[in-house]
Amino acid sequence: MLLQDPAALVERLRSGDIEARVRAEAELVRIGAPAEAALDAASREPDPELAFRARRLLLEVVAPHRREVER
């Protein structure tokens, strides 16, 4: 299965459809560290909901990966 584009998934976090947001979050978690750049950019968006979700995903996805890499 091809990985989806992290930037496109981040855009789905803006969806008014909660199921679409949940699916996008799950896919971003599955992608993991390769989604870092898109999530980092989104964490600085003026949209507070998107920025919050992106920061939370960065903490859940990227931070654990970095700890594993550093070991």
N, C-alpha and C positions, 0 to 999 in steps of 0.2 A: 504494500500500500504506500502511495506517495504521501509525504508529509505536506500538510497545508502550509501556505505562506503565513508566518506569524503576524505580519502586518495586517493581512486580511482578517485573521482571527481577532486581532485587537479591535479592528473596526466593528466586528460583530458584538463586542462587549458594549457597544452603544445601542444595540437593538432594543426596541420596545418590547420584544418578545423574550420573556424570561427564559424559556427553554433554549432559545438561540444563544443567549448569554451563557447559560450553564454548559451547553455543548462546546462553546468556544473556550471557556475556562478549562474544561476537561482536556480539550485538545492541546491547549497551551501547556498544561501540566505534563501531558504525555510527551510533547516536543522537548520540554525541559530547557536546558541552557541555550540552545540555539534561538530561543524566543526572547532572550535577554534584551537585545537591542530594541526590538519593537516595544517590549514592556517598559523599558527605561524611558523611551520617548513618550509613551502614553502616560507615564507617571507624572509628567510635567505638563500635561494638557490642562487647559482652563476648565474643562468639564470635570467637576469634582467627583462625580460617580465613576467616570472612566479612570481618572487619576487614582482614586482609592482602590479600585479593582486591580489596576496595574501594579500598584505598590504592594498590595497583598500577594499577588501572584509572584512578584519578584522575591518576596520573602519566602514563599512556599516552594518556588521552583529553583531559583538561582542560588539562593543562600545555601540550601542543603547540598547542591551540586558542588559549589565551591569548597565546602568543608570536605567533601569526599576527594576532590582533586588535590587539596592541600595535604592530605594524609599520606 
